[in-house]
């Protein structure tokens, strides 16, 4: 039984104001919560890390479950990177001369807990402990995510000499305690080593979307300090939040949604955790806005770009290196591209995860999107990529993981867009079987033969063949992705159109110049292996 299925100790929707995933505390768990809470209030983060790290060995069968507020503190600690907070970290942990920084240690602890939820080993840790851990992570995520305001209420106005004013030192929200027996540190603690708690920071208007844009825009930066801000802090933190979001969404679909009535189910999906996450991109032109945000600062230009994205650092000082910080790693451009495009595709995968859950013949109320529009816009952007390595990296990441079904739409649409650019009339989308119908391998070879014979995979301009090299190699990449998928999913041994396709490849290779790799040897290897 996986994380999303286990519901033995949850309170459910019982009319008491609890979330479905809510799990009550035992006395021993309450004592553990209070110990960790005290460490946070005293800023004793080194001891907190040691306390949590002791269970991370492979032989340990104990699972210390932190409360939701400690998870929020840990997430905020991740943002206290030594590249701009080195002095603050040294002051808090003066004897650390060889260990990882508090920021890196906190990230590893958070990744450990998410991994344990994905594994959900009840024999090793016990079902109650794992359901309680899930509850605490979900509360922490819901307090951070956009639209999840159920744990918040407005602060009271404070009286000053000139009248009644809001206290503007911190956001005008305070945490509504989910437990009567446990008082979190969130009312007493608004920052960690100078950084506002992540739930307070990202609940300010526009800040969650800005965090995503700041992360992606700097994820391939050549300027060191901007790349470190993305690589050391926001890329791993956004990746972690997406992992928790996926767990939260799976739990919603399995336990909270009512699937008997399609109309009601669509309404529930429109307000589910995943839909709330995507609402930060809400617009009349959702598909264009969302895709342009996902591919922000990639190497492409569009004539119909909607608007220039406005972003700013999430925390003050992120763009200034500490005087005592000395970078130890030099990141190559290839590494940056692979890491960046993997995260962007994961973000797209989250979107398609929601879309594939919508019943046939229905559309989401919010956000306003359909798979065809998203896929077509992605294809338009990809076709206009000027950097081949970025294009290849988008298609080469995580082929075997769950978001890989996104390729079923995107590869087909990318080839269709390339045909438009090529100036030829392509097949209708309904006729294409490259990825959309993975059971029909014969159609795959038939349509691939059509594409090969059309001239898309050979130089288009005999006088200046190099002009088309970039587009040809993009088309090659799409074809290779198709074959990789079918090599796994279909039996290509006795297919009637296979010989005709390979024959067309041989003829096409004769037209390819020295600057282009031959397709026939590669395709035969992919098909026959």
C-alpha positions in Angstrom: 0.0 0.0 0.0 1.5 3.3 -1.1 1.6 6.7 0.5 -1.6 7.9 -1.2 -3.6 4.8 -0.2 -2.9 4.4 3.5 -5.7 6.1 5.6 -6.0 4.1 8.8 -5.2 6.9 11.2 -6.5 10.0 9.3 -9.5 12.0 10.7 -11.1 12.5 7.3 -13.9 15.0 6.6 -15.6 14.7 9.9 -17.0 18.2 10.3 -14.4 19.3 12.8 -12.5 21.5 10.4 -9.7 19.0 9.8 -8.2 18.2 6.5 -8.8 14.6 5.3 -5.1 13.7 5.9 -5.1 15.0 9.5 -3.6 12.6 12.0 -3.9 13.2 15.8 -0.9 13.2 18.1 0.0 10.6 20.7 1.6 11.7 24.0 5.1 10.4 22.9 4.8 12.2 19.6 3.8 15.4 21.3 6.9 15.2 23.5 9.1 14.8 20.4 7.4 17.7 18.7 8.1 20.0 21.7 11.8 19.0 21.8 12.3 20.0 18.1 10.2 23.1 18.6 12.4 24.2 21.4 15.5 23.8 19.3 14.0 26.0 16.6 13.0 28.7 19.0 16.5 28.8 20.4 18.0 28.9 16.9 19.9 25.8 17.9 20.0 24.5 14.3 23.2 22.5 14.5 21.7 20.3 17.3 18.4 20.1 15.4 20.3 18.8 12.3 22.2 16.2 14.4 19.0 15.1 16.0 17.4 14.5 12.7 20.5 13.1 10.9 21.0 10.3 13.4 18.1 8.4 11.9 19.3 8.7 8.3 21.7 5.7 8.4 20.6 2.6 6.4 20.5 0.5 9.5 18.2 2.8 11.5 14.7 1.6 12.1 13.6 4.7 14.1 11.7 7.6 12.4 11.7 10.9 14.1 8.7 12.8 12.8 9.1 16.6 12.9 6.0 18.8 13.3 4.8 21.0 10.4 6.4 24.2 11.8 9.8 22.5 12.0 9.4 21.5 8.4 8.7 25.1 7.5 11.8 26.2 9.4 13.9 23.5 7.6 12.6 24.7 4.2 13.5 28.3 5.2 17.0 27.1 6.3 17.5 25.8 2.8 17.3 29.4 1.6 20.0 30.5 3.9 22.8 29.6 1.4 26.4 30.2 2.3 27.0 32.0 -1.0 25.3 35.1 0.4 24.7 34.2 4.1 28.1 32.8 5.0 28.7 35.2 7.9 25.3 34.4 9.4 25.9 30.7 9.1 29.3 30.9 10.7 27.9 33.0 13.6 25.2 30.4 14.2 27.5 27.4 13.8 31.1 28.7 14.7 32.7 25.2 15.1 31.7 23.9 11.7 34.9 23.8 9.7 34.4 20.5 7.7 30.7 19.7 7.7 28.2 20.7 5.1 26.5 24.0 5.7 23.2 24.2 7.5 21.4 24.9 4.2 22.8 21.8 2.6 22.1 19.6 5.6 18.6 20.9 5.9 17.9 20.0 2.2 19.3 16.5 2.7 17.0 16.0 5.8 13.9 17.2 3.8 14.8 14.9 0.8 15.2 12.0 3.3 11.6 12.5 4.6 10.1 12.8 1.1 12.0 9.6 0.1 10.5 7.8 3.1 7.0 8.9 2.2 7.5 7.6 -1.4 8.8 4.2 -0.1 6.2 4.1 2.7 7.8 1.1 4.4 5.2 0.3 7.2 7.1 -2.8 8.3 10.2 -0.8 9.1 8.7 2.4 10.5 5.0 1.7 11.3 1.9 3.0 9.6 1.1 5.6 12.3 4.5 7.2 12.1 4.4 7.4 8.3 0.8 8.7 8.2 1.8 11.3 10.8 4.8 12.3 8.7 2.6 12.6 5.6 0.2 14.8 7.6 3.0 17.2 8.8 4.6 17.5 5.3 1.1 18.2 3.8 0.3 20.9 6.4 3.7 22.5 5.8 3.1 22.4 2.0 -0.4 23.7 2.2 0.8 26.6 4.3 3.3 27.5 1.6 1.4 26.8 -1.6 -0.7 29.4 -3.4 -4.4 29.4 -2.7 -4.2 27.3 0.4 -5.3 29.9 2.9 -7.2 27.6 5.2 -4.6 27.8 7.9 -4.5 31.6 7.9 -6.4 34.5 9.4 -5.7 38.2 9.3 -3.6 39.8 12.1 -5.2 42.3 14.4 -4.5 45.9 13.8 -2.0 47.4 16.2 -2.6 50.8 17.8 0.0 53.5 17.3 0.2 57.1 18.4 -1.5 58.3 15.2 -4.2 55.7 15.0 -4.8 52.1 14.1 -2.4 50.6 11.5 -1.4 47.2 10.2 1.9 45.8 11.5 3.9 45.8 8.2 7.1 44.2 9.6 5.8 40.8 8.4 2.9 39.7 6.2 -0.5 40.3 7.8 -1.2 36.6 8.4 -0.8 34.4 11.4 -0.9 30.6 11.6 -4.0 28.8 12.8 -2.9 25.9 14.9 -4.1 22.5 13.6 -3.5 20.9 17.1 -4.9 22.1 20.5 -2.2 20.2 22.4 0.7 21.6 20.4 1.6 25.3 20.0 3.9 25.8 17.0 6.8 28.2 16.9 5.3 30.1 14.0 3.6 32.9 16.0 6.8 33.6 17.9 9.3 33.1 15.1 9.0 35.0 11.8 12.5 34.5 10.4 15.5 32.1 10.3 18.9 33.7 10.3 17.5 36.9 8.8 15.3 35.2 6.2 11.5 35.5 6.6 9.8 32.1 7.1 9.1 30.6 3.7 5.4 30.3 4.3 5.1 34.1 5.1 7.4 35.0 2.1 5.6 33.0 -0.5 2.1 33.9 0.6 2.7 37.5 -0.3 0.9 38.5 -3.5 2.8 37.3 -6.6 5.8 35.9 -4.6 5.1 32.2 -5.3 5.1 32.8 -9.1 8.1 35.1 -8.8 10.0 32.3 -6.9 9.4 29.9 -9.8 10.4 32.5 -12.4 13.5 33.5 -10.4 14.5 29.8 -10.2 14.1 29.0 -13.9 15.5 32.3 -15.2 18.7 31.8 -13.3 19.0 28.1 -13.8 21.4 28.4 -16.8 23.0 31.8 -15.8 26.6 32.5 -16.7 26.8 35.0 -13.9 28.1 33.0 -10.9 26.1 34.6 -8.1 22.8 34.3 -9.9 23.4 30.7 -10.8 24.4 29.8 -7.3 21.1 31.4 -6.0 19.2 29.0 -8.4 21.4 25.9 -8.1 22.0 25.9 -4.3 18.6 27.1 -3.1 15.7 27.4 -5.4 16.1 24.5 -7.9 16.3 21.8 -5.2 13.6 23.5 -3.1 11.2 23.8 -6.1 12.0 20.2 -7.0 11.2 19.2 -3.4 7.9 21.2 -3.4 6.9 19.5 -6.7 7.6 16.1 -5.1 5.4 16.9 -2.1 2.7 18.4 -4.4 2.6 15.2 -6.4 2.1 13.2 -3.2 -0.5 15.6 -2.0 -2.4 15.4 -5.3 -2.3 11.6 -5.5 -3.7 11.5 -2.0 -6.5 13.9 -3.0 -7.4 11.8 -6.0 -7.4 8.6 -4.1 -9.1 9.7 -0.9 -10.9 13.1 -1.2 -12.3 13.3 -4.7 -15.7 11.8 -5.5 -15.5 10.1 -8.9 -19.0 8.8 -9.3 -20.2 12.0 -11.0 -17.9 13.4 -13.8 -19.3 16.9 -13.5 -18.7 17.0 -9.7 -15.3 15.4 -10.2 -14.2 18.1 -12.6 -15.3 20.8 -10.1 -13.2 19.1 -7.4 -10.2 18.8 -9.7 -10.5 22.6 -10.4 -9.8 23.3 -6.7 -7.4 20.4 -6.0 -3.9 21.1 -4.8 -2.4 20.8 -8.3 -5.0 23.2 -9.7 -4.2 25.7 -6.9 -0.6 25.5 -7.7 -1.1 26.2 -11.4 -3.4 29.1 -10.7 -0.4 31.3 -10.1 -0.1 31.3 -13.9 -3.9 32.0 -14.4 -4.7 34.1 -17.4 -7.1 34.3 -20.3 -4.3 32.9 -22.4 -3.1 30.3 -19.8 -1.3 28.0 -22.2 0.9 30.8 -23.6 1.6 32.4 -20.2 2.4 29.0 -18.5 4.7 27.8 -21.3 6.6 31.1 -21.6 7.1 31.0 -17.8 8.4 27.4 -18.0 10.8 28.2 -20.7 11.9 31.6 -19.4 15.5 32.6 -20.3 15.8 29.6 -22.8 17.5 30.5 -26.1 14.5 31.3 -28.3 12.5 34.2 -29.7 8.8 34.5 -30.6 7.0 37.2 -32.5 3.9 36.7 -30.4 5.5 36.7 -26.9 2.8 38.0 -24.5 4.9 40.2 -22.2 8.3 40.6 -20.7 8.5 38.6 -17.4 9.2 40.8 -14.3 11.2 39.0 -11.6 13.2 39.9 -8.5 15.2 38.0 -5.9 13.1 36.2 -3.4 15.3 37.3 -0.5 17.3 40.4 0.0 21.0 39.8 -0.7 20.8 36.7 -2.9 22.6 38.5 -5.7 25.7 39.5 -3.6 28.4 37.0 -2.8 29.6 36.9 0.8 33.2 38.2 1.3 34.1 34.9 3.0 32.5 32.6 0.5 34.8 30.7 -1.9 33.2 28.6 -4.6 34.6 25.1 -4.9 32.8 23.9 -8.0 32.8 25.2 -11.5 29.6 24.2 -13.3 29.8 23.5 -17.0 27.2 24.8 -19.5 26.1 21.2 -20.3 25.5 20.5 -16.6 23.5 23.7 -16.3 21.4 22.9 -19.3 20.6 19.3 -18.2 19.6 20.3 -14.7 17.5 23.3 -15.9 15.6 21.4 -18.6 14.9 18.5 -16.3 13.2 20.8 -13.8 11.3 22.6 -16.5 10.0 19.3 -17.9 9.0 18.2 -14.4 7.0 21.4 -14.1 5.2 20.6 -17.4 4.7 17.0 -16.2 2.8 18.3 -13.2 0.5 20.2 -15.5 -0.2 17.2 -17.7 -0.7 15.1 -14.6 -3.8 17.1 -13.9 -5.0 17.3 -17.5 -4.9 13.5 -17.9 -7.2 13.1 -14.9 -10.0 15.1 -16.5 -12.8 12.8 -17.8 -13.4 12.7 -21.5 -15.6 15.4 -22.8 -15.0 17.7 -19.9 -12.7 20.7 -19.3 -11.3 22.2 -16.1 -13.0 25.3 -14.8 -9.7 26.6 -13.4 -7.1 26.9 -14.7 -8.5 27.2 -18.2 -6.4 24.8 -20.2 -6.6 21.7 -22.5 -3.7 19.3 -23.4 -3.8 20.3 -27.1 -3.2 24.0 -26.4 -0.4 23.3 -24.0 1.4 20.9 -26.3 1.0 23.1 -29.3 2.5 26.1 -27.5 5.4 24.0 -26.2 6.1 22.8 -29.8 6.1 26.4 -31.1 8.7 27.4 -28.5 10.9 24.3 -29.1 10.9 24.7 -32.8 12.3 28.2 -32.3 15.1 27.1 -29.9 18.5 28.4 -31.2 20.5 26.1 -28.9 20.5 22.4 -30.0 21.8 21.2 -26.6 18.9 22.8 -24.8 16.5 21.2 -27.3 18.0 17.7 -26.9 18.1 18.1 -23.1 14.4 18.7 -23.0 13.7 15.4 -24.7 16.5 13.4 -23.0 15.6 13.8 -19.3 13.7 11.2 -17.2 12.5 9.0 -20.1 11.3 6.3 -17.8 9.6 8.4 -15.2 5.9 9.2 -14.9 5.9 12.6 -16.7 7.3 10.8 -19.9 3.7 10.6 -21.3 4.1 14.3 -22.0 6.2 13.3 -24.9 3.2 11.6 -26.5 1.8 15.1 -27.3 4.9 17.1 -27.6 7.0 15.1 -30.1 4.1 14.9 -32.6 3.4 18.6 -32.3 7.0 19.6 -32.7 7.3 17.7 -35.9 4.1 19.3 -37.2 5.5 22.7 -36.4 8.7 21.9 -38.2 6.8 21.0 -41.3 5.1 24.4 -41.2 8.5 26.0 -40.9 9.8 23.7 -43.7 7.0 25.0 -45.9 5.4 21.6 -46.6 1.9 20.4 -45.7 2.2 17.8 -43.0 -0.2 15.0 -42.1 -3.2 15.9 -40.1 -2.7 15.4 -36.4 -5.4 12.7 -36.3 -3.3 10.7 -38.8 -0.1 10.7 -36.8 0.9 7.6 -34.9 4.4 8.5 -33.8 3.8 8.5 -30.1 0.1 9.1 -29.5 -0.8 5.4 -30.3 2.0 3.4 -28.8 0.3 0.1 -29.7 0.4 0.8 -33.4 4.0 0.3 -34.4 3.1 -0.2 -38.0 1.6 3.3 -38.2 4.8 4.6 -36.7 7.0 3.3 -39.5 4.5 4.3 -42.1 4.4 8.0 -40.9 8.1 8.1 -40.3 8.7 7.0 -43.8 6.5 9.8 -45.0 8.5 12.3 -43.0 11.8 11.0 -44.3 10.7 11.1 -47.9 9.3 14.6 -47.5 12.9 16.0 -47.3 12.6 17.3 -43.7 15.7 15.2 -42.7 18.1 16.3 -45.4 19.5 19.8 -46.3 16.8 21.9 -47.8 19.0 24.5 -49.6 21.6 23.0 -51.9 23.4 26.4 -52.2 23.7 26.9 -48.4 22.9 23.5 -46.7 24.3 24.6 -43.3 21.3 26.9 -42.8 19.0 23.9 -42.2 21.4 21.9 -40.0 19.9 23.0 -36.7 16.3 22.2 -37.8 17.4 18.8 -39.2 19.1 17.8 -36.0 15.9 18.9 -34.1 13.9 16.6 -36.3 16.5 13.8 -35.8 16.0 14.2 -32.0 12.2 13.8 -32.3 12.6 10.7 -34.5 15.1 9.2 -32.0 12.7 9.8 -29.1 10.0 8.1 -31.0 12.1 5.1 -31.7 13.3 4.8 -28.1 9.8 4.7 -26.9 8.7 2.1 -29.4 11.8 0.0 -28.8 10.5 -0.4 -25.3 6.7 -0.5 -25.9 6.3 -2.4 -29.2 7.5 -5.5 -31.1 9.1 -4.1 -34.2 10.5 -7.4 -35.6 7.7 -8.3 -38.1 6.3 -5.0 -39.1 5.3 -4.6 -42.8 6.4 -0.9 -43.1 9.7 -1.5 -41.3 11.7 -2.4 -44.4 10.3 0.5 -46.4 11.2 2.9 -43.6 14.8 1.6 -43.4 15.1 1.8 -47.2 13.9 5.4 -47.1 16.5 6.1 -44.3 19.3 4.7 -46.5 18.3 7.0 -49.4 18.0 10.0 -47.1 21.5 9.4 -45.7 23.0 9.8 -49.2 21.7 13.4 -49.2 23.1 14.3 -45.8 26.3 16.2 -45.7 29.4 15.6 -43.5 28.1 17.9 -40.8 25.1 15.6 -40.1 25.2 12.1 -38.5 23.8 9.2 -40.5 20.4 8.0 -39.3 20.3 4.5 -40.7 22.9 2.9 -38.4 21.4 4.6 -35.3 17.8 3.6 -36.2 18.7 0.0 -36.9 20.4 -0.2 -33.5 17.5 1.3 -31.7 15.0 -1.0 -33.4 16.9 -4.2 -33.2 18.5 -4.0 -29.8 
